[in-house]
Amino acid sequence: MKILQRTYIALLLAVFAFAMLIPPQVVRAATLETVEDHMNRQVQNQTSGVSHEIVFTVPAGNSGTEAEVHLIFPSADNGLWCETAGAITVAGSTTYAANELPGTLAATCTGTPDTLTITGVTNLSASTEYGVLLTDSGAGSLGTPTTGTDGVITVQTRDSGQTLIDEEQLAVDIIADDQVVVSADVDPTITVVLSANSINLGTLSTTQVNQDGITSTVTTNSSNGYSSQVLYDVTLTNAASDTISDTAGGTIVAGTEEFGASSSDTGNDIGIWSPTACADTGSTSNADALTTSLQTFASNTVAVSSEATTLCFLASIAGTTESGTYSNTVTVVTTGLF
């Protein structure tokens, strides 16, 4: 009997010794795939306005029931990633991911170590890519540590009982300055095209208001626009120094001796034409007197492209107007308001 007992004990010791040689089987979480953190800023020392768009793929064969997603930041930077603890705005996002993170999502930012916890997640599907966007809210804010941080962030999925399902780590690099100033110059430009450098009002009569004009076409990149102005040397005058009087009162009436101008543009010193065409008419036409000082006939307050304005010249005579060939010289000046 004693021999049998010794044999039994020896066998037990042998089994125990053999068991000690076998390493224990540790249950490990599966590895999330294609884990990414698309931050909107990578510059150091931000205290608000930072966002994280986390993208990950659930591994094949996943059988857990996810209820939460955790982002665990490096413990050496506590209080810097979660600059202000509290609620964080969370939204499913497909900017970088194929699928929005499903569920009625809520997120909080807590410290030691700084951790973003997303709750309300609906069970995730294996081999599926998801994305979630985390941004500042009124209660909590996200920041960045100083440059030189290791930037290793652990992404985890957990069930409702806080049991770890899947995890993986990613790295981000916090740098001194993440912005590049790009500058370029655009030269100021203006072009002015006059449709003609001479016009003929024809043979004036007492039964109509003769009209003819030029078109001024302006293109400029001036953000304040432009101003086109006109002046004359004298009123219509013949070789004998007889003149056709400047108009007064804003109109020219057929059968009266008057000379003036109107414009197709509104809001200028030279008034708007009426009728709305620069053509002979037997009725009264709007007109203002030209002078030897510049007056505006076209303008704008913004940059323009091929903006055309007609400057119309008008004249009529009375029965006593002296005969002869009448003329004058009109000068047109356009200025860009740079």
PyMOL commands that set and color helices and strands:
alter all, ss='L'
color gray80, all
select helices_A, chain A and resi 2-21+75-77
alter helices_A, ss='H'
color red, helices_A
select strands_A, chain A and resi 30-31+33-39+52-57+68-72+86-92+103-110+115-121+129-135+152-158+164-171+190-194+210-220+226-232+251-252+258-263+285-286+295-300+304-316+330-336
alter strands_A, ss='S'
color yellow, strands_A
deselect
rebuild
show_as cartoon
